[in-house]
């Protein structure tokens, strides 16, 4: 795989990880709302299960964030090391020929 394609794939994975992280945050918000709404309702099953579900989801969200941060750093370093901007410019020049 050439360097530009590798960088583009790395950037795509970083975007997908960001999307997963955002989805996890939305799930956490929804679980929190269910927990709050259940205070009034008082359903025992929700009361007993939701805190554990929330915690596992929060742990997963933290793990995804950790992976995302590390992978974004690797992607940036790869881009700088391999002068991706210059490679893109050369690719555009080659297309015009």
MOPAC internal coordinates of N, CA, C and O (Angstrom, degrees):
PM7 1SCF
backbone

  N    0.0000 0     0.00 0     0.00 0    0    0    0
  C    1.4468 1     0.00 0     0.00 0    1    0    0
  C    1.5271 1   107.95 1     0.00 0    2    1    0
  O    1.2310 1   121.03 1   -50.01 1    3    2    1
  N    1.3350 1   115.64 1   129.99 1    3    2    1
  C    1.4616 1   117.12 1  -179.90 1    5    3    2
  C    1.5307 1   109.83 1   -73.49 1    6    5    3
  O    1.2310 1   121.37 1   -15.64 1    7    6    5
  N    1.3095 1   114.99 1   164.36 1    7    6    5
  C    1.4615 1   121.26 1  -172.26 1    9    7    6
  C    1.5228 1   112.86 1   -62.78 1   10    9    7
  O    1.2310 1   120.19 1   141.32 1   11   10    9
  N    1.3088 1   117.23 1   -38.68 1   11   10    9
  C    1.4611 1   120.09 1  -179.39 1   13   11   10
  C    1.5331 1   111.04 1   -67.68 1   14   13   11
  O    1.2310 1   120.55 1   137.80 1   15   14   13
  N    1.3199 1   116.55 1   -42.20 1   15   14   13
  C    1.4652 1   119.88 1   177.70 1   17   15   14
  C    1.5264 1   110.56 1   -65.11 1   18   17   15
  O    1.2310 1   120.62 1   140.49 1   19   18   17
  N    1.3285 1   116.43 1   -39.51 1   19   18   17
  C    1.4584 1   120.28 1   178.81 1   21   19   18
  C    1.5323 1   109.87 1   -63.13 1   22   21   19
  O    1.2310 1   120.24 1   135.50 1   23   22   21
  N    1.3290 1   117.14 1   -44.50 1   23   22   21
  C    1.4575 1   120.94 1   179.02 1   25   23   22
  C    1.5266 1   110.61 1   -61.83 1   26   25   23
  O    1.2310 1   120.24 1   135.21 1   27   26   25
  N    1.3221 1   117.15 1   -44.79 1   27   26   25
  C    1.4655 1   120.68 1   179.15 1   29   27   26
  C    1.5250 1   111.65 1   -61.09 1   30   29   27
  O    1.2310 1   120.30 1   140.89 1   31   30   29
  N    1.3277 1   117.02 1   -39.11 1   31   30   29
  C    1.4628 1   120.60 1   178.02 1   33   31   30
  C    1.5302 1   110.36 1   -67.75 1   34   33   31
  O    1.2310 1   120.51 1   138.96 1   35   34   33
  N    1.3131 1   116.64 1   -41.04 1   35   34   33
  C    1.4653 1   120.41 1   177.09 1   37   35   34
  C    1.5345 1   110.40 1   -61.30 1   38   37   35
  O    1.2310 1   120.30 1   136.87 1   39   38   37
  N    1.3185 1   117.04 1   -43.13 1   39   38   37
  C    1.4608 1   121.31 1   179.71 1   41   39   38
  C    1.5348 1   110.45 1   -64.67 1   42   41   39
  O    1.2310 1   120.59 1   141.46 1   43   42   41
  N    1.3215 1   116.49 1   -38.54 1   43   42   41
  C    1.4700 1   120.92 1   178.31 1   45   43   42
  C    1.5267 1   110.19 1   -63.71 1   46   45   43
  O    1.2310 1   120.13 1   135.58 1   47   46   45
  N    1.3209 1   117.35 1   -44.42 1   47   46   45
  C    1.4605 1   121.32 1   179.15 1   49   47   46
  C    1.5278 1   109.80 1   -62.78 1   50   49   47
  O    1.2310 1   120.30 1   138.65 1   51   50   49
  N    1.3295 1   117.03 1   -41.35 1   51   50   49
  C    1.4682 1   120.45 1   178.39 1   53   51   50
  C    1.5334 1   110.40 1   -60.64 1   54   53   51
  O    1.2310 1   120.26 1   137.55 1   55   54   53
  N    1.3277 1   117.12 1   -42.45 1   55   54   53
  C    1.4743 1   120.35 1   177.79 1   57   55   54
  C    1.5284 1   111.12 1   -63.48 1   58   57   55
  O    1.2310 1   120.64 1   139.92 1   59   58   57
  N    1.3312 1   116.37 1   -40.08 1   59   58   57
  C    1.4603 1   120.25 1   179.76 1   61   59   58
  C    1.5267 1   110.98 1   -66.94 1   62   61   59
  O    1.2310 1   120.51 1   140.25 1   63   62   61
  N    1.3280 1   116.64 1   -39.75 1   63   62   61
  C    1.4600 1   120.14 1   176.16 1   65   63   62
  C    1.5285 1   110.75 1   -62.83 1   66   65   63
  O    1.2310 1   120.49 1   140.02 1   67   66   65
  N    1.3160 1   116.66 1   -39.98 1   67   66   65
  C    1.4673 1   120.95 1   177.28 1   69   67   66
  C    1.5275 1   110.19 1   -62.53 1   70   69   67
  O    1.2310 1   120.60 1   139.46 1   71   70   69
  N    1.3242 1   116.46 1   -40.54 1   71   70   69
  C    1.4551 1   120.89 1   178.09 1   73   71   70
  C    1.5302 1   110.94 1   -64.04 1   74   73   71
  O    1.2310 1   120.37 1   137.65 1   75   74   73
  N    1.3245 1   116.89 1   -42.35 1   75   74   73
  C    1.4649 1   120.77 1   177.97 1   77   75   74
  C    1.5276 1   109.83 1   -62.91 1   78   77   75
  O    1.2310 1   120.66 1   137.91 1   79   78   77
  N    1.3249 1   116.35 1   -42.09 1   79   78   77
  C    1.4699 1   120.31 1   179.20 1   81   79   78
  C    1.5286 1   110.57 1   -62.04 1   82   81   79
  O    1.2310 1   120.31 1   136.08 1   83   82   81
  N    1.3169 1   117.01 1   -43.92 1   83   82   81
  C    1.4616 1   120.52 1   177.92 1   85   83   82
  C    1.5258 1   111.37 1   -62.86 1   86   85   83
  O    1.2310 1   120.56 1   140.68 1   87   86   85
  N    1.3202 1   116.53 1   -39.32 1   87   86   85
  C    1.4651 1   120.70 1   177.53 1   89   87   86
  C    1.5248 1   110.75 1   -63.72 1   90   89   87
  O    1.2310 1   120.48 1   138.70 1   91   90   89
  N    1.3224 1   116.69 1   -41.30 1   91   90   89
  C    1.4606 1   120.90 1   178.06 1   93   91   90
  C    1.5305 1   110.66 1   -61.88 1   94   93   91
  O    1.2310 1   120.75 1   139.47 1   95   94   93
  N    1.3227 1   116.18 1   -40.53 1   95   94   93
  C    1.4610 1   120.16 1   178.64 1   97   95   94
  C    1.5335 1   110.43 1   -62.91 1   98   97   95
  O    1.2310 1   120.68 1   138.85 1   99   98   97
  N    1.3247 1   116.30 1   -41.15 1   99   98   97
  C    1.4697 1   119.99 1   178.08 1  101   99   98
  C    1.5288 1   110.62 1   -63.79 1  102  101   99
  O    1.2310 1   120.27 1   140.14 1  103  102  101
  N    1.3167 1   117.08 1   -39.86 1  103  102  101
  C    1.4617 1   120.89 1   178.38 1  105  103  102
  C    1.5305 1   109.67 1   -63.90 1  106  105  103
  O    1.2310 1   120.61 1   137.40 1  107  106  105
  N    1.3270 1   116.44 1   -42.60 1  107  106  105
  C    1.4695 1   119.49 1   178.53 1  109  107  106
  C    1.5307 1   111.30 1   -60.94 1  110  109  107
  O    1.2310 1   120.59 1   138.38 1  111  110  109
  N    1.3183 1   116.48 1   -41.62 1  111  110  109
  C    1.4629 1   119.97 1   178.28 1  113  111  110
  C    1.5277 1   111.41 1   -62.62 1  114  113  111
  O    1.2310 1   120.62 1   137.83 1  115  114  113
  N    1.3220 1   116.42 1   -42.17 1  115  114  113
  C    1.4659 1   120.11 1   179.91 1  117  115  114
  C    1.5260 1   111.23 1   -66.24 1  118  117  115
  O    1.2310 1   120.62 1   139.09 1  119  118  117
  N    1.3210 1   116.42 1   -40.91 1  119  118  117
  C    1.4661 1   119.68 1   178.02 1  121  119  118
  C    1.5273 1   109.59 1   -62.63 1  122  121  119
  O    1.2310 1   120.81 1   137.93 1  123  122  121
  N    1.3306 1   116.05 1   -42.07 1  123  122  121
  C    1.4666 1   120.30 1   177.97 1  125  123  122
  C    1.5223 1   111.95 1   -60.30 1  126  125  123
  O    1.2310 1   120.69 1   139.07 1  127  126  125
  N    1.3216 1   116.29 1   -40.93 1  127  126  125
  C    1.4675 1   120.24 1   178.97 1  129  127  126
  C    1.5297 1   110.76 1   -65.38 1  130  129  127
  O    1.2310 1   120.70 1   139.66 1  131  130  129
  N    1.3187 1   116.28 1   -40.34 1  131  130  129
  C    1.4698 1   120.01 1   177.70 1  133  131  130
  C    1.5224 1   109.45 1   -61.80 1  134  133  131
  O    1.2310 1   120.96 1   136.66 1  135  134  133
  N    1.3149 1   115.77 1   -43.34 1  135  134  133
  C    1.4647 1   120.12 1  -179.71 1  137  135  134
  C    1.5359 1   111.03 1   -61.21 1  138  137  135
  O    1.2310 1   120.78 1   135.54 1  139  138  137
  N    1.3258 1   116.11 1   -44.46 1  139  138  137
  C    1.4675 1   120.78 1   179.33 1  141  139  138
  C    1.5326 1   110.35 1   -65.44 1  142  141  139
  O    1.2310 1   120.32 1   133.71 1  143  142  141
  N    1.3253 1   117.00 1   -46.29 1  143  142  141
  C    1.4731 1   120.16 1   179.91 1  145  143  142
  C    1.5287 1   111.31 1   -61.61 1  146  145  143
  O    1.2310 1   121.17 1   146.57 1  147  146  145
  N    1.3231 1   115.37 1   -33.43 1  147  146  145
  C    1.4592 1   118.82 1  -177.96 1  149  147  146
  C    1.5277 1   112.13 1   -73.23 1  150  149  147
  O    1.2310 1   119.89 1   162.69 1  151  150  149
  N    1.3114 1   117.81 1   -17.31 1  151  150  149
  C    1.4685 1   119.46 1   175.85 1  153  151  150
  C    1.5211 1   109.38 1   -57.48 1  154  153  151
  O    1.2310 1   121.31 1   137.29 1  155  154  153
  N    1.3212 1   115.09 1   -42.71 1  155  154  153
  C    1.4700 1   119.91 1   178.49 1  157  155  154
  C    1.5240 1   111.84 1   -73.43 1  158  157  155
  O    1.2310 1   120.91 1   140.71 1  159  158  157
  N    1.3426 1   115.86 1   -39.29 1  159  158  157
  C    1.4637 1   119.77 1  -176.58 1  161  159  158
  C    1.5266 1   111.61 1   -76.33 1  162  161  159
  O    1.2310 1   120.26 1   134.64 1  163  162  161
  N    1.3132 1   117.11 1   -45.36 1  163  162  161
  C    1.4613 1   121.07 1   177.50 1  165  163  162
  C    1.5179 1   115.91 1    80.13 1  166  165  163
  O    1.2310 1   119.86 1  -152.99 1  167  166  165
  N    1.3309 1   117.87 1    27.01 1  167  166  165
  C    1.4652 1   120.34 1   177.83 1  169  167  166
  C    1.5293 1   109.14 1   -69.00 1  170  169  167
  O    1.2310 1   120.87 1   -56.39 1  171  170  169
  N    1.3304 1   115.95 1   123.61 1  171  170  169
  C    1.4702 1   121.61 1  -174.71 1  173  171  170
  C    1.5360 1   112.85 1   -68.20 1  174  173  171
  O    1.2310 1   120.18 1   143.40 1  175  174  173
  N    1.3192 1   117.26 1   -36.60 1  175  174  173
  C    1.4648 1   120.08 1   179.00 1  177  175  174
  C    1.5243 1   110.44 1   -64.20 1  178  177  175
  O    1.2310 1   120.55 1   131.74 1  179  178  177
  N    1.3239 1   116.56 1   -48.26 1  179  178  177
  C    1.4700 1   120.26 1   177.70 1  181  179  178
  C    1.5232 1   109.54 1   -60.58 1  182  181  179
  O    1.2310 1   120.98 1   134.53 1  183  182  181
  N    1.3289 1   115.74 1   -45.47 1  183  182  181
  C    1.4644 1   120.97 1  -178.53 1  185  183  182
  C    1.5264 1   111.84 1   -58.79 1  186  185  183
  O    1.2310 1   120.14 1   142.74 1  187  186  185
  N    1.3248 1   117.33 1   -37.26 1  187  186  185
  C    1.4639 1   119.97 1  -176.89 1  189  187  186
  C    1.5313 1   113.21 1   -84.96 1  190  189  187
  O    1.2310 1   119.82 1   149.63 1  191  190  189
  N    1.3213 1   117.95 1   -30.37 1  191  190  189
  C    1.4738 1   120.96 1  -173.28 1  193  191  190
  C    1.5308 1   114.25 1   -95.82 1  194  193  191
  O    1.2310 1   120.01 1   144.05 1  195  194  193
  N    1.3183 1   117.58 1   -35.95 1  195  194  193
  C    1.4697 1   121.18 1  -172.80 1  197  195  194
  C    1.5318 1   113.52 1   -60.33 1  198  197  195
  O    1.2310 1   118.69 1   138.62 1  199  198  197
  N    1.3373 1   120.10 1   -41.38 1  199  198  197
  C    1.4689 1   117.92 1   179.76 1  201  199  198
  C    1.5376 1   113.42 1   -58.97 1  202  201  199
  O    1.2310 1   120.70 1   140.71 1  203  202  201
  N    1.3232 1   116.26 1   -39.29 1  203  202  201
  C    1.4726 1   119.50 1   178.42 1  205  203  202
  C    1.5263 1   111.35 1   -67.72 1  206  205  203
  O    1.2310 1   121.05 1   138.52 1  207  206  205
  N    1.3279 1   115.60 1   -41.48 1  207  206  205
  C    1.4656 1   120.01 1   177.99 1  209  207  206
  C    1.5234 1   109.57 1   -62.22 1  210  209  207
  O    1.2310 1   120.81 1   135.97 1  211  210  209
  N    1.3257 1   116.05 1   -44.03 1  211  210  209
  C    1.4672 1   120.34 1   179.19 1  213  211  210
  C    1.5323 1   110.10 1   -59.73 1  214  213  211
  O    1.2310 1   120.41 1   134.45 1  215  214  213
  N    1.3261 1   116.82 1   -45.55 1  215  214  213
  C    1.4672 1   120.41 1  -177.62 1  217  215  214
  C    1.5238 1   111.83 1   -64.05 1  218  217  215
  O    1.2310 1   120.39 1   136.10 1  219  218  217
  N    1.3338 1   116.86 1   -43.90 1  219  218  217
  C    1.4757 1   119.60 1   178.93 1  221  219  218
  C    1.5258 1   110.73 1   -63.89 1  222  221  219
  O    1.2310 1   120.48 1   139.78 1  223  222  221
  N    1.3233 1   116.69 1   -40.22 1  223  222  221
  C    1.4617 1   120.89 1   178.48 1  225  223  222
  C    1.5273 1   110.18 1   -65.43 1  226  225  223
  O    1.2310 1   120.23 1   137.95 1  227  226  225
  N    1.3225 1   117.17 1   -42.05 1  227  226  225
  C    1.4665 1   121.17 1   178.10 1  229  227  226
  C    1.5272 1   110.74 1   -63.25 1  230  229  227
  O    1.2310 1   120.29 1   139.40 1  231  230  229
  N    1.3170 1   117.06 1   -40.60 1  231  230  229
  C    1.4693 1   120.77 1   177.64 1  233  231  230
  C    1.5263 1   110.74 1   -62.80 1  234  233  231
  O    1.2310 1   120.76 1   136.93 1  235  234  233
  N    1.3321 1   116.16 1   -43.07 1  235  234  233
  C    1.4671 1   120.36 1   177.25 1  237  235  234
  C    1.5244 1   110.85 1   -62.98 1  238  237  235
  O    1.2310 1   120.73 1   138.27 1  239  238  237
  N    1.3173 1   116.21 1   -41.73 1  239  238  237
  C    1.4620 1   120.88 1   179.09 1  241  239  238
  C    1.5290 1   110.34 1   -61.19 1  242  241  239
  O    1.2310 1   120.47 1   137.40 1  243  242  241
  N    1.3214 1   116.70 1   -42.60 1  243  242  241
  C    1.4715 1   121.06 1   177.80 1  245  243  242
  C    1.5312 1   110.89 1   -62.65 1  246  245  243
  O    1.2310 1   120.50 1   138.04 1  247  246  245
  N    1.3233 1   116.65 1   -41.96 1  247  246  245
  C    1.4622 1   120.74 1   179.66 1  249  247  246
  C    1.5265 1   110.93 1   -64.90 1  250  249  247
  O    1.2310 1   120.54 1   138.60 1  251  250  249
  N    1.3143 1   116.58 1   -41.40 1  251  250  249
  C    1.4679 1   120.81 1   178.32 1  253  251  250
  C    1.5164 1   109.99 1   -63.62 1  254  253  251
  O    1.2310 1   120.04 1   138.03 1  255  254  253
  N    1.3274 1   117.53 1   -41.97 1  255  254  253
  C    1.4640 1   122.02 1   178.62 1  257  255  254
  C    1.5194 1   110.31 1   -61.62 1  258  257  255
  O    1.2310 1   120.31 1   138.29 1  259  258  257
  N    1.3016 1   117.02 1   -41.71 1  259  258  257
  C    1.4647 1   121.83 1   178.83 1  261  259  258
  C    1.5372 1   110.76 1   -62.53 1  262  261  259
  O    1.2310 1   120.79 1   134.27 1  263  262  261
  N    1.3193 1   116.10 1   -45.73 1  263  262  261
  C    1.4700 1   120.63 1   177.60 1  265  263  262
  C    1.5226 1   109.87 1   -62.92 1  266  265  263
  O    1.2310 1   120.42 1   134.09 1  267  266  265
  N    1.3249 1   116.80 1   -45.91 1  267  266  265
  C    1.4568 1   121.85 1  -178.96 1  269  267  266
  C    1.5263 1   111.24 1   -58.58 1  270  269  267
  O    1.2310 1   120.37 1   130.57 1  271  270  269
  N    1.3198 1   116.90 1   -49.43 1  271  270  269
  C    1.4677 1   120.27 1  -179.22 1  273  271  270
  C    1.5254 1   111.37 1   -59.04 1  274  273  271
  O    1.2310 1   121.01 1   134.17 1  275  274  273
  N    1.3203 1   115.67 1   -45.83 1  275  274  273
  C    1.4667 1   120.46 1   179.88 1  277  275  274
  C    1.5240 1   111.12 1   -64.32 1  278  277  275
  O    1.2310 1   120.71 1   136.29 1  279  278  277
  N    1.3324 1   116.24 1   -43.71 1  279  278  277
  C    1.4618 1   119.80 1  -176.77 1  281  279  278
  C    1.5268 1   111.73 1   -69.97 1  282  281  279
  O    1.2310 1   120.26 1   142.55 1  283  282  281
  N    1.3343 1   117.11 1   -37.45 1  283  282  281
  C    1.4632 1   119.47 1   176.43 1  285  283  282
  C    1.5299 1   110.53 1   -62.12 1  286  285  283
  O    1.2310 1   120.65 1   139.81 1  287  286  285
  N    1.3250 1   116.36 1   -40.19 1  287  286  285
  C    1.4654 1   120.50 1   177.78 1  289  287  286
  C    1.5280 1   110.44 1   -62.58 1  290  289  287
  O    1.2310 1   120.26 1   134.54 1  291  290  289
  N    1.3305 1   117.11 1   -45.46 1  291  290  289
  C    1.4681 1   121.06 1   178.28 1  293  291  290
  C    1.5275 1   110.95 1   -60.40 1  294  293  291
  O    1.2310 1   120.96 1   138.38 1  295  294  293
  N    1.3342 1   115.78 1   -41.62 1  295  294  293
  C    1.4663 1   120.41 1  -179.56 1  297  295  294
  C    1.5210 1   110.44 1   -63.48 1  298  297  295
  O    1.2310 1   120.26 1   134.39 1  299  298  297
  N    1.3319 1   117.11 1   -45.61 1  299  298  297
  C    1.4655 1   121.00 1   178.66 1  301  299  298
  C    1.5297 1   111.15 1   -61.94 1  302  301  299
  O    1.2310 1   120.62 1   135.24 1  303  302  301
  N    1.3193 1   116.41 1   -44.76 1  303  302  301
  C    1.4655 1   120.47 1   179.37 1  305  303  302
  C    1.5234 1   111.23 1   -62.71 1  306  305  303
  O    1.2310 1   120.61 1   137.62 1  307  306  305
  N    1.3314 1   116.44 1   -42.38 1  307  306  305
  C    1.4679 1   120.24 1   178.37 1  309  307  306
  C    1.5274 1   110.02 1   -61.82 1  310  309  307
  O    1.2310 1   120.89 1   136.10 1  311  310  309
  N    1.3356 1   115.91 1   -43.90 1  311  310  309
  C    1.4686 1   120.49 1   179.54 1  313  311  310
  C    1.5157 1   112.37 1   -61.19 1  314  313  311
  O    1.2310 1   120.51 1   137.12 1  315  314  313
  N    1.3249 1   116.62 1   -42.88 1  315  314  313
  C    1.4627 1   120.58 1   179.56 1  317  315  314
  C    1.5259 1   111.29 1   -69.39 1  318  317  315
  O    1.2310 1   120.94 1   134.56 1  319  318  317
  N    1.3199 1   115.80 1   -45.44 1  319  318  317
  C    1.4669 1   121.10 1  -177.90 1  321  319  318
  C    1.5332 1   111.68 1   -61.07 1  322  321  319
  O    1.2310 1   120.99 1   143.12 1  323  322  321
  N    1.3152 1   115.71 1   -36.88 1  323  322  321
  C    1.4676 1   120.53 1  -175.39 1  325  323  322
  C    1.5221 1   112.80 1  -101.91 1  326  325  323
  O    1.2310 1   120.69 1  -169.88 1  327  326  325
  N    1.3299 1   116.30 1    10.12 1  327  326  325
  C    1.4550 1   122.46 1   175.97 1  329  327  326
  C    1.5307 1   111.33 1    47.45 1  330  329  327
  O    1.2310 1   121.27 1  -121.41 1  331  330  329
  N    1.3193 1   115.17 1    58.59 1  331  330  329
  C    1.4639 1   122.16 1  -175.23 1  333  331  330
  C    1.5308 1   111.69 1   -60.25 1  334  333  331
  O    1.2310 1   120.15 1   143.22 1  335  334  333
  N    1.3201 1   117.33 1   -36.78 1  335  334  333
  C    1.4711 1   119.24 1   178.94 1  337  335  334
  C    1.5276 1   110.41 1   -58.84 1  338  337  335
  O    1.2310 1   120.68 1   135.51 1  339  338  337
  N    1.3074 1   116.30 1   -44.49 1  339  338  337
  C    1.4650 1   120.97 1   179.39 1  341  339  338
  C    1.5322 1   110.47 1   -65.12 1  342  341  339
  O    1.2310 1   120.50 1   140.10 1  343  342  341
  N    1.3189 1   116.65 1   -39.90 1  343  342  341
  C    1.4676 1   120.25 1   177.86 1  345  343  342
  C    1.5342 1   110.83 1   -62.57 1  346  345  343
  O    1.2310 1   120.52 1   139.82 1  347  346  345
  N    1.3268 1   116.62 1   -40.18 1  347  346  345
  C    1.4709 1   119.97 1   177.46 1  349  347  346
  C    1.5228 1   111.43 1   -63.89 1  350  349  347
  O    1.2310 1   120.92 1   136.55 1  351  350  349
  N    1.3290 1   115.85 1   -43.45 1  351  350  349
  C    1.4606 1   119.77 1   177.82 1  353  351  350
  C    1.5291 1   110.68 1   -59.67 1  354  353  351
  O    1.2310 1   120.70 1   136.24 1  355  354  353
  N    1.3235 1   116.27 1   -43.76 1  355  354  353
  C    1.4660 1   120.34 1  -179.97 1  357  355  354
  C    1.5225 1   110.48 1   -65.24 1  358  357  355
  O    1.2310 1   120.42 1   141.29 1  359  358  357
  N    1.3196 1   116.81 1   -38.71 1  359  358  357
  C    1.4615 1   120.96 1   178.03 1  361  359  358
  C    1.5294 1   110.40 1   -61.46 1  362  361  359
  O    1.2310 1   119.96 1   137.52 1  363  362  361
  N    1.3214 1   117.68 1   -42.48 1  363  362  361
  C    1.4755 1   122.07 1   178.30 1  365  363  362
  C    1.5329 1   110.47 1   -64.42 1  366  365  363
  O    1.2310 1   120.35 1   138.10 1  367  366  365
  N    1.3085 1   116.93 1   -41.90 1  367  366  365
  C    1.4664 1   120.51 1   177.77 1  369  367  366
  C    1.5120 1   110.36 1   -61.40 1  370  369  367
  O    1.2310 1   120.74 1   136.98 1  371  370  369
  N    1.3300 1   116.18 1   -43.02 1  371  370  369
  C    1.4696 1   121.17 1  -179.25 1  373  371  370
  C    1.5365 1   110.86 1   -64.30 1  374  373  371
  O    1.2310 1   120.05 1   146.28 1  375  374  373
  N    1.3261 1   117.51 1   -33.72 1  375  374  373
  C    1.4608 1   120.80 1   179.55 1  377  375  374
  C    1.5291 1   110.92 1   -68.40 1  378  377  375
  O    1.2310 1   120.53 1   148.68 1  379  378  377
  N    1.3177 1   116.58 1   -31.32 1  379  378  377
  C    1.4609 1   120.73 1  -178.80 1  381  379  378
  C    1.5316 1   113.03 1   -76.78 1  382  381  379
  O    1.2310 1   120.67 1   161.13 1  383  382  381
  N    1.2881 1   116.33 1   -18.87 1  383  382  381
  C    1.4858 1   120.22 1  -177.88 1  385  383  382
  C    1.5040 1   111.68 1   -75.53 1  386  385  383
  O    1.2310 1   120.10 1   180.00 1  387  386  385

